[in-house]
Amino acid sequence: MQEADKVVEILRHYRHDYLNDIQLIKSYTALGSHNKVEAVIENIIYKAEQESRLSALNVPEIAAMLLTYNWNSPIVPVVIEVQSESGDWSAEQQKAMTFIRLVTAWLEDHALPGASQSLQIIFRELDSKELILDFEGELTMLPSQLIEELPGKKEAEAGMAFLYISVKLNV
């Protein structure tokens, strides 16, 4: 796909998402559900702030993957949260990308289709750069093998309805 075609495709998806949000606002306004209108607007603002923070981490491969991930209607949609104000994560990009790809691929294969699912991906920077993948939903099997296959030192907890993995990337 040529560069211009990619740009048009990205803009088409973004326009579609925002038109959906505007339609929700219009519908809730017509119904007089002002609390729901406010919730939709707050969600739009929060999502835009998180996307902006992700873009500021200097990890273009991860940003491109995560900002477009939900467009393909995955079984497990992702939610992004960035708890890093000004960090440059470029040195950790490949390691983080490996974790994200392995976990999302495993979840797409082992999450129960049709169930309510969510994978929150958190970029946290306190004393070190930490990547957290926090899944809630229903699994068809325990992720024991996945956890063993993930490289490096990590903390993990899992059950049939959750998976929590935390890895310090720059240690």
QUISUL-V150145 format. One record per backbone hydrogen bond with DSSP energy under -1.0 kcal/mol. CO is the residue of the C=O (numbers start at 1). NH is the residue of the N-H. If there is no record, write none. Layout:
# QUISUL-V150145
{{CO NH} {CO NH}}
This chain:
# QUISUL-V150145
{{2 6} {3 7} {4 8} {5 9} {6 10} {7 11} {8 12} {9 13} {10 14} {11 15} {12 16} {13 17} {14 18} {15 19} {16 20} {17 21} {18 22} {19 23} {20 24} {21 25} {22 26} {23 27} {24 28} {25 29} {26 30} {27 31} {28 33} {29 32} {32 34} {33 37} {34 38} {35 39} {36 40} {37 41} {38 42} {39 43} {40 44} {41 45} {42 46} {43 47} {44 48} {45 49} {46 50} {47 51} {48 52} {49 53} {50 54} {51 55} {52 56} {54 57} {57 89} {59 63} {60 64} {61 65} {62 66} {63 67} {68 71} {69 72} {70 73} {77 119} {79 121} {81 123} {83 125} {89 92} {90 93} {92 96} {93 97} {94 98} {95 99} {96 100} {97 101} {98 102} {99 103} {100 104} {101 105} {102 106} {103 107} {104 108} {105 109} {106 110} {107 111} {110 140} {112 115} {118 136} {119 79} {120 134} {121 81} {122 132} {123 83} {124 130} {128 126} {129 169} {130 124} {131 167} {132 122} {133 165} {134 120} {135 163} {136 118} {138 112} {143 147} {144 148} {145 149} {146 150} {155 166} {157 164} {160 139} {161 137} {162 159} {163 135} {164 157} {165 133} {166 155} {167 131}}
